Amino acid sequence: MVRKTIILTRPEISAQIDIVETIPAIEKAMGEFEKGEDFLPPKAIYSLPLAGDAGAMAACITGYTKAADLLSMKVGQERSGNAEKGLPTTNSWIAGFNPETGELLMICDGTLPTMYRTAAAAAVSTLHLSRRDCSVLAIVGAGQLGRQCLRAVSTVRPFEKIYLCDVRLEAAEQVAMELGSQSPVPIEVASAEEACSSADVIVTATNSRQPIVKDPWVRPGTHLCCMGSDLHEKIECEISLLTRCRLFADAIEHTLQRGEASQAVEQGILGKDCYQGSLGQVINGDVAGRTDDTEITMYDGVGIGIQDTTIARAIHDQAVSKNLGTWIAFS
């Protein structure tokens, strides 16, 4: 029997997959993961001499429905110097397999799906941890991740204004112009201080290794989504701010090693029990999320493989139903 594998490029995914439609799938996947039916091994992260970072992560979704079963494996690369060369700072590919037979079902760009699943997770955290009356959203970082976070998070609360900031002013202005026509509310380019001081929800989406969000800027009742700190060396918020927050993780054992709070834990400023629980536990009602309107909540999202697998499943199923991509017979 001839088995065919689908090859999908980034432009094909961009044209066919709506990020807003992925938010419920990510929400369901994170809740189901806490029930223990999925396979999620640790990430493998490598620092390459004179280059950058490379990583590999895998996950297998099982148990929801037979049709949802998928094993995904992603290889990613990060090169912070690429921005100066006009190249993406991250590149990755995802391979999707039938978990029962091991057959290769799909190879697709992994960079855009990674941005989609990260932004969708930020949106889910905002839905479950922010105040219901939030009206101002701040996005810190105008790269591809910041762009997708703006698109996703802006849909889950009745925001009346969106601030966008980036160390590269021209990048923020370009994104604000491109997305302004799609946004139901105004997008204003601002400094990090102005944006964060005015916001009810702050999303950080950078590769920063120095704190960007200062402690005095963050008001009581704010929700923060820290989506850029996926390595121990990265940090986006002042450590003193973390001590004011009610902290939640996507997977606690991962965030303790390389999340936003990992440096504070290493320095003994926060204990290893600093997280209230995972976002999945909040979704399932096993852990309380926000308990009053004055708390500062923070979702520390380093990214986990089941999110990649969930997005890959959605992409594969749409590719099959719409006959997208290039189909290759390997055997």
C-alpha positions as CSV (number, residue, x, y, z in Angstrom):
1,M,0.0,0.0,0.0
2,V,1.4,3.4,-1.0
3,R,1.6,5.9,1.9
4,K,1.7,9.6,1.2
5,T,3.2,12.4,3.3
6,I,2.0,16.0,3.1
7,I,4.6,18.8,2.8
8,L,3.3,22.2,3.8
9,T,5.1,25.6,3.7
10,R,4.7,28.6,5.9
11,P,2.8,30.6,3.3
12,E,0.3,27.8,2.8
13,I,-0.3,27.6,6.6
14,S,-0.6,31.4,6.8
15,A,-3.2,31.4,4.1
16,Q,-5.3,28.5,5.4
17,I,-5.2,28.4,9.3
18,D,-7.0,31.0,11.4
19,I,-5.3,31.6,14.7
20,V,-8.6,32.5,16.5
21,E,-10.0,29.0,15.6
22,T,-7.0,27.3,17.3
23,I,-7.7,28.9,20.7
24,P,-10.4,26.4,21.8
25,A,-8.2,23.5,20.7
26,I,-5.3,24.7,22.7
27,E,-7.6,25.2,25.7
28,K,-8.9,21.7,25.5
29,A,-5.4,20.2,25.0
30,M,-4.0,21.9,28.0
31,G,-6.9,20.7,30.2
32,E,-6.7,17.2,28.9
33,F,-2.9,17.0,29.4
34,E,-3.5,17.4,33.1
35,K,-5.5,14.2,33.1
36,G,-2.3,12.3,32.3
37,E,-3.3,10.7,29.0
38,D,-0.6,12.4,26.8
39,F,3.1,11.8,26.4
40,L,5.4,14.8,27.0
41,P,9.1,14.1,27.4
42,P,11.5,16.9,28.4
43,K,12.8,19.4,25.8
44,A,16.3,19.0,24.5
45,I,18.0,22.4,24.3
46,Y,21.5,22.8,22.8
47,S,23.8,25.9,22.7
48,L,25.8,25.9,19.6
49,P,29.4,27.4,19.6
50,L,29.5,30.8,17.8
51,A,25.9,30.3,16.5
52,G,22.9,30.2,18.7
53,D,20.4,27.7,20.2
54,A,18.9,24.6,18.8
55,G,16.2,22.5,20.4
56,A,14.0,19.4,19.9
57,M,10.7,18.6,21.5
58,A,8.1,15.9,21.0
59,A,4.7,15.0,22.3
60,C,1.9,12.5,21.6
61,I,-1.8,13.3,21.9
62,T,-4.0,10.3,22.7
63,G,-7.2,9.7,24.5
64,Y,-9.5,12.5,23.4
65,T,-10.7,10.8,20.3
66,K,-9.0,8.3,18.0
67,A,-9.1,10.9,15.2
68,A,-7.0,13.2,17.3
69,D,-4.1,10.8,17.9
70,L,-0.8,12.3,16.7
71,L,2.9,12.1,17.6
72,S,4.7,15.3,16.7
73,M,8.5,16.0,16.7
74,K,9.8,19.6,16.2
75,V,13.3,20.7,15.6
76,G,13.9,24.5,16.1
77,Q,16.7,26.9,15.7
78,E,17.2,30.4,17.2
79,R,19.7,32.9,16.0
80,S,19.4,36.4,17.6
81,G,21.7,37.9,15.0
82,N,19.4,37.1,12.2
83,A,17.3,40.2,12.7
84,E,20.3,42.3,11.5
85,K,20.4,40.2,8.3
86,G,16.8,40.5,7.6
87,L,16.1,36.9,8.5
88,P,13.7,35.3,11.0
89,T,15.3,34.9,14.5
90,T,13.7,31.4,14.7
91,N,13.3,28.6,12.2
92,S,11.7,25.2,12.8
93,W,10.0,22.2,11.2
94,I,7.4,19.8,12.6
95,A,7.0,16.2,11.6
96,G,3.7,14.5,12.4
97,F,3.5,10.7,12.8
98,N,0.8,8.1,13.2
99,P,1.6,7.1,16.8
100,E,0.4,3.5,16.3
101,T,2.3,2.6,13.1
102,G,5.1,5.3,13.1
103,E,4.1,6.4,9.6
104,L,5.2,9.9,8.6
105,L,2.0,11.8,7.9
106,M,3.2,15.4,7.5
107,I,6.2,17.7,7.4
108,C,5.4,21.3,7.8
109,D,7.0,24.7,8.7
110,G,7.2,24.8,12.5
111,T,7.9,28.5,13.0
112,L,4.4,29.9,12.3
113,P,2.6,27.0,14.1
114,T,4.8,27.7,17.1
115,M,3.8,31.3,17.1
116,Y,0.1,30.3,16.7
117,R,0.2,27.8,19.6
118,T,2.1,30.3,21.9
119,A,-0.3,33.1,21.1
120,A,-3.3,30.8,21.6
121,A,-2.0,29.8,25.0
122,A,-1.6,33.5,25.9
123,A,-5.2,34.0,24.9
124,V,-6.4,31.0,27.0
125,S,-4.5,32.3,30.0
126,T,-6.1,35.7,29.5
127,L,-9.5,34.1,29.3
128,H,-9.0,32.3,32.6
129,L,-6.8,34.6,34.6
130,S,-7.5,38.2,33.7
131,R,-10.3,40.4,35.0
132,R,-13.5,40.2,33.0
133,D,-13.7,44.0,32.7
134,C,-10.2,44.4,31.0
135,S,-10.2,47.2,28.5
136,V,-6.5,47.9,27.7
137,L,-4.1,45.4,26.2
138,A,-0.3,45.9,25.9
139,I,1.8,43.8,23.6
140,V,5.6,44.1,24.2
141,G,7.4,42.9,21.1
142,A,6.4,43.5,17.5
143,G,8.0,40.4,16.0
144,Q,6.1,37.4,14.6
145,L,5.1,36.2,18.1
146,G,3.9,39.7,19.1
147,R,1.9,40.0,16.0
148,Q,0.1,36.7,16.6
149,C,-0.4,37.4,20.3
150,L,-2.1,40.7,19.4
151,R,-4.4,38.8,17.0
152,A,-5.3,36.1,19.4
153,V,-5.4,37.8,22.9
154,S,-7.4,40.8,21.6
155,T,-10.4,38.4,20.9
156,V,-11.0,37.1,24.4
157,R,-11.8,40.2,26.4
158,P,-13.7,43.4,25.4
159,F,-10.6,45.5,24.9
160,E,-11.1,49.1,23.9
161,K,-7.5,50.0,23.2
162,I,-4.3,48.1,22.3
163,Y,-0.7,49.4,22.9
164,L,2.2,47.9,20.9
165,C,5.8,48.6,21.7
166,D,9.2,47.4,20.5
167,V,12.8,48.5,20.8
168,R,12.6,48.9,17.0
169,L,10.1,51.7,16.7
170,E,9.7,51.2,12.9
171,A,8.8,47.5,13.5
172,A,6.0,48.4,15.9
173,E,4.7,51.1,13.5
174,Q,4.7,48.6,10.6
175,V,2.8,46.0,12.6
176,A,0.3,48.5,13.9
177,M,-0.4,49.7,10.3
178,E,-0.7,46.2,8.9
179,L,-3.0,44.9,11.7
180,G,-4.9,48.1,12.3
181,S,-7.4,47.5,9.5
182,Q,-8.1,44.0,10.9
183,S,-8.5,45.1,14.6
184,P,-11.9,46.2,15.9
185,V,-10.1,48.6,18.3
186,P,-7.3,51.2,17.9
187,I,-3.7,50.0,18.0
188,E,-1.3,52.7,19.3
189,V,2.5,52.5,19.3
190,A,3.9,53.5,22.6
191,S,6.9,53.2,24.9
192,A,7.1,50.1,27.2
193,E,6.4,52.3,30.2
194,E,3.4,54.0,28.7
195,A,2.0,50.7,27.4
196,C,2.5,48.7,30.6
197,S,1.4,51.4,33.0
198,S,-1.9,51.7,31.2
199,A,-2.7,48.0,30.6
200,D,-5.0,45.5,32.2
201,V,-3.3,42.7,30.3
202,I,0.4,42.7,29.3
203,V,1.8,40.2,26.9
204,T,5.6,40.0,26.5
205,A,6.8,38.4,23.3
206,T,10.5,39.0,23.0
207,N,13.9,37.3,23.1
208,S,15.2,39.7,25.8
209,R,17.9,38.7,28.3
210,Q,17.3,41.9,30.3
211,P,14.1,42.9,32.1
212,I,11.8,45.0,29.9
213,V,8.7,45.3,32.2
214,K,9.5,47.2,35.3
215,D,7.9,46.5,38.6
216,P,6.5,50.0,39.3
217,W,4.7,50.0,35.9
218,V,2.4,47.1,36.7
219,R,-0.9,48.0,38.5
220,P,-2.9,45.8,40.9
221,G,-5.3,43.7,39.0
222,T,-3.1,43.2,35.9
223,H,-2.7,39.9,34.1
224,L,0.7,39.2,32.5
225,C,1.4,36.6,29.8
226,C,5.2,36.1,29.6
227,M,5.6,34.2,26.4
228,G,9.2,34.9,25.4
229,S,11.3,33.3,28.2
230,D,11.8,29.8,27.0
231,L,15.5,29.6,28.0
232,H,17.0,30.2,31.5
233,E,19.0,33.1,30.2
234,K,15.9,35.0,29.0
235,I,13.9,37.3,31.3
236,E,11.3,39.9,30.4
237,C,10.1,41.2,33.8
238,E,11.9,42.6,36.8
239,I,12.4,39.9,39.5
240,S,10.8,42.2,42.1
241,L,7.6,42.1,40.0
242,L,7.4,38.3,40.2
243,T,7.2,38.4,44.0
244,R,4.0,40.4,43.6
245,C,2.4,37.9,41.2
246,R,0.2,34.8,41.5
247,L,2.1,32.6,39.2
248,F,0.9,29.9,36.8
249,A,2.8,27.7,34.3
250,D,2.1,25.6,31.3
251,A,4.2,22.8,32.8
252,I,5.8,23.6,36.2
253,E,8.8,21.3,35.8
254,H,9.7,23.0,32.6
255,T,9.2,26.6,33.8
256,L,11.3,26.0,36.9
257,Q,14.2,25.2,34.6
258,R,13.8,27.9,31.9
259,G,10.7,30.0,32.5
260,E,10.3,33.7,33.5
261,A,10.7,32.8,37.2
262,S,13.6,30.4,36.8
263,Q,16.3,33.0,37.6
264,A,14.4,34.1,40.7
265,V,14.2,30.5,41.8
266,E,17.9,29.9,41.2
267,Q,18.7,33.0,43.3
268,G,16.5,31.9,46.1
269,I,14.1,34.9,45.8
270,L,11.3,32.5,44.9
271,G,10.9,28.9,46.1
272,K,10.3,25.9,43.9
273,D,6.7,26.0,45.1
274,C,6.2,29.5,43.7
275,Y,3.6,28.4,41.1
276,Q,0.0,28.1,42.2
277,G,-0.4,25.4,39.5
278,S,-0.7,24.9,35.8
279,L,-3.0,26.6,33.4
280,G,-4.5,23.2,32.6
281,Q,-5.4,22.7,36.3
282,V,-7.1,26.1,36.3
283,I,-9.0,25.1,33.1
284,N,-10.2,21.9,34.8
285,G,-11.2,23.7,38.0
286,D,-8.6,21.8,40.1
287,V,-6.6,25.0,41.0
288,A,-8.1,28.4,41.7
289,G,-7.1,31.1,39.2
290,R,-7.7,34.8,39.9
291,T,-9.4,35.1,43.3
292,D,-10.0,38.9,43.3
293,D,-9.7,42.0,41.1
294,T,-6.6,43.3,42.8
295,E,-4.3,40.3,42.3
296,I,-1.5,40.4,39.7
297,T,-1.6,37.1,37.8
298,M,1.1,35.9,35.6
299,Y,1.1,33.0,33.1
300,D,4.6,31.7,32.4
301,G,4.5,30.0,29.1
302,V,7.7,28.3,28.0
303,G,5.8,26.2,25.4
304,I,5.1,22.5,25.6
305,G,5.0,19.8,22.9
306,I,1.3,19.0,23.2
307,Q,0.6,22.5,22.0
308,D,2.7,21.8,18.9
309,T,0.9,18.5,18.4
310,T,-2.5,20.2,18.7
311,I,-1.7,22.7,16.1
312,A,-0.1,20.1,13.8
313,R,-3.2,18.0,14.1
314,A,-5.4,20.9,13.0
315,I,-3.1,21.7,10.1
316,H,-2.9,18.1,8.9
317,D,-6.7,17.7,9.0
318,Q,-7.3,20.8,7.1
319,A,-4.6,19.9,4.6
320,V,-6.3,16.5,4.0
321,S,-9.8,18.0,3.7
322,K,-8.8,20.8,1.4
323,N,-6.1,18.8,-0.5
324,L,-3.4,21.3,0.4
325,G,0.3,21.1,0.1
326,T,2.5,18.7,-1.8
327,W,1.9,15.0,-1.4
328,I,4.9,12.7,-1.6
329,A,5.0,8.9,-1.6
330,F,8.0,7.8,0.4
331,S,7.2,4.1,0.3
